[in-house]
Amino acid sequence: MADEFAKGFGILVTAGLAWMTLAGWYKTPSFEGQQLSAAAPEAATVYDQIALTLEPVLFWFAILGALTFWILIPAFERARDSYAERSQ
């Protein structure tokens, strides 16, 4: 179980940091207003378009990746073990 926790935590930290970096660059117009949640600016370059496309992907990958390794995989393993015990 520690293995799954470490994988989920690694995904959460890495993708979360990448999301915060991109959101800070593109969705923080000023430090007095909205931060990390303002409207995205119009993309000027190809790199801006890539970053603005990648930003929500990283957010959801951080959330769903951590939940997968912390909840879904242990639940499936527990269900598989329970099924194996009942089969014997």
Disulfide bonds with the S-S distance in Angstrom:
none
